[in-house]
Amino acid sequence: MGGGLKPSGERTLGREHNTLRDDPMSERKKAVRDFWDTSPCGTSGLQRGKELRRFFESIEKRRYELEPFILDHAEFDKWRGKKILEVGCGTGTDLLQFLRAEVNAFGVDLSIHSVDLARKRLGLFGLNGRRVFVGDAEHLPFPENSFDLVYSWGVLHHTPDIARAIDEICRVLRPGGEARIMVYHRWSLVALRSYVRFGLLRGRPMRSLDDIMAVHQESPGTKVYTQAQVRQLLRRFHNIEVRAVLTPYDLSLADGRLSFTWLRRFVPQSLGFFLMARGGKSGVGEVSPAGVPVPSFRER
């Protein structure tokens, strides 16, 4: 399958992406990048060893066992023959599923190490690793109107300016295209447990949930959102859908064991840690939710 798309401003792997250089939030982004360079998504607790293919297969198996709702949200087969972008592709687990479904898929990630692993992974399966680029969600290195779908799973809550990242997603989507994202949910059991552990039990009941999640949830600065906040972020889109989904992480015990199988019957989905959202970009000539006609851009 041919590439058909060359990002603007691309640099060689191992060098910092040019959009980070003059960004006033670059220090915060570097901290995020350093975290995921040290521990690429999905690799925690797995031994890389000499069998790289087996390592990647282990990542894939665990990902879809723990988060099977990805399959319904992404609908990999639906996009056959379309052009899509995954923002924050990590080591390429979901990107590989798009490519297996004969989707013209590309990936971008802030983490240099993750991009290196994703390229190696695609190469192992006879696919073009140059479909994956080092890049910043707030400055996507692609022209406007490039993609039929922009997909991002568990990534945008890590970027300092999520509103700008959403604007970038809208920019690179073609009129009539769709955004599908997942961000962390504020009113979830994971967030409640974090507040109890790092607030109440440490004698700091007034400590804000925002501060707790920013310090203790994965990379520095991680944020959590309400459904209303996600709808507001997606206000430029139409047919917006946002729903929470209960995850094994909501039901894990203090010692790390998962109890999802028997507890899920008693806990509402609305308390889940993942907020899955989707929305469409208005077509050419249509009126956006803000009441502004959508301009027609020349295809690139």
Buried (B, 14 or more C-beta within 10 A) or exposed (E): EEEEBEBEEBBEBEEBBBBBEEBEBBEBBBEBBBBBBEBBBBBEEEEEEEEBEEBBEBBBEBBBEBBEBBEEBBEBEEBEEBBBBBBBBBBBBBBBBBBEBBBBBBBBBBBBBBBBBBBBBBEBEEBBBBBBBBBBBBBBBBBBBBBBBBBBBBBBBBBBBBEBBBBBBBBBBBBEBBBBBBBBBBBBBBBBBBBEEBBEEEEEEEBEBEEBBBEEBBBBBBBBBBBEBBBEBBEBBBEBEBBBBBBBBBBBEEEEEEEBEEBBEEBEEEBBBBBBBBBBBBEEEEEBBEEEEBEEEEEE
